[in-house]
Amino acid sequence: MPTVEQAFACVRVCQMLSTGCQPIHMFRYNKSTQIVFILAGVTESLEILVFSDGHWSFSYEET
């Protein structure tokens, strides 16, 4: 289960995305890593990780 801090952070992130008119395509909690993954953006280019302590960051893939 996500932590309380994580749940509040997810709401804040989703609110920011909504305010910016960015669609949310996927919202998934991974039990093994205890991280919430959010895929958003018109071109699905925003990948956001929400950690159990409530901190969040963009996921940057190395190419």
C-alpha positions in Angstrom: 0.0 0.0 0.0 1.2 3.5 -0.7 2.1 5.6 2.3 0.1 8.6 3.4 2.9 11.0 2.2 3.0 9.2 -1.1 -0.8 9.5 -1.6 -0.8 13.2 -0.9 2.2 13.7 -3.3 0.3 11.8 -6.0 -2.7 14.1 -5.6 -0.5 17.2 -5.8 1.3 15.9 -8.9 -2.0 14.9 -10.6 -3.4 18.3 -9.7 -0.4 20.0 -11.3 -0.8 17.9 -14.4 -4.5 18.7 -14.6 -4.0 22.4 -14.1 -1.5 22.3 -17.1 -4.1 20.4 -19.2 -1.9 17.3 -19.4 -3.6 14.0 -19.7 -2.7 11.2 -17.3 -2.3 7.9 -19.3 -1.1 5.5 -16.6 -1.0 5.5 -12.8 0.6 2.4 -11.2 1.9 1.4 -7.8 4.7 -1.2 -7.9 4.6 -3.3 -4.7 8.2 -4.5 -5.0 9.8 -1.0 -5.3 7.0 0.8 -3.4 7.1 3.5 -6.1 4.1 5.1 -7.9 4.7 5.6 -11.6 2.7 8.2 -13.5 2.8 8.5 -17.3 1.4 11.7 -18.5 1.5 14.4 -21.2 -0.1 14.8 -24.6 2.7 12.8 -26.2 3.1 10.5 -23.1 6.5 12.1 -22.6 6.2 12.9 -18.8 7.3 10.0 -16.6 7.0 10.8 -12.9 8.1 8.6 -9.9 6.5 9.2 -6.5 8.6 7.7 -3.7 7.3 6.4 -0.3 8.6 9.5 1.6 6.4 11.7 -0.6 9.2 13.1 -2.8 8.7 12.9 -6.5 10.9 13.3 -9.6 10.8 13.0 -13.3 12.2 9.8 -14.7 15.0 10.4 -17.1 16.0 7.6 -19.4 19.5 7.6 -20.7 19.7 7.1 -24.5 
